[in-house]
Amino acid sequence: MAYQVGDACVNCGSCDPECPVGAISEKDSRRWIDEALCQSCGVCASVCPVEAIAEA
């Protein structure tokens, strides 16, 4: 199951370089995860300083 970015996102960008498949980008002043690319590894969630990323 893919991960999603919640409303708590502060758009810090710490998750972007950690995604091994490049599924994270900026959209509407926060980060967004492309569910078609997400491999559900959870690395993005583990580095998020505000815990804004969780499994969908």
C-alpha positions in Angstrom: 0.0 0.0 0.0 1.4 3.4 -0.9 2.3 6.2 1.5 0.5 9.6 1.6 1.5 13.0 2.9 -0.9 14.4 5.4 -1.9 18.0 6.4 0.9 18.2 8.9 3.5 18.5 6.1 5.6 21.6 6.5 7.2 21.2 3.0 10.7 20.8 4.4 11.8 18.5 1.6 13.6 16.0 3.8 11.8 13.1 2.3 12.6 13.9 -1.4 16.2 12.7 -1.5 15.4 9.6 0.5 12.9 8.1 -1.9 14.6 5.4 -3.9 12.2 5.7 -6.8 11.7 9.4 -7.0 8.0 9.3 -6.1 8.0 12.5 -4.1 7.5 16.0 -5.5 6.1 19.3 -4.5 2.4 20.1 -5.1 0.3 22.8 -3.6 3.0 24.0 -1.2 3.6 20.6 0.3 5.1 17.3 -0.7 3.1 14.7 -2.7 3.7 11.0 -3.2 2.9 9.5 -6.6 1.0 6.3 -5.6 1.8 4.7 -9.0 5.6 5.0 -8.2 5.6 4.4 -4.5 7.1 1.1 -3.5 5.8 1.3 0.1 9.3 1.1 1.6 8.6 3.6 4.3 11.9 5.5 4.2 10.1 8.8 3.6 7.9 8.3 6.7 11.0 7.4 8.8 12.8 10.7 8.0 9.8 13.1 8.2 10.4 15.4 11.2 6.7 16.1 11.7 5.4 12.6 11.1 3.2 13.8 8.2 3.7 10.7 6.1 1.8 7.4 6.7 0.5 4.4 4.8 -2.6 5.1 2.9 
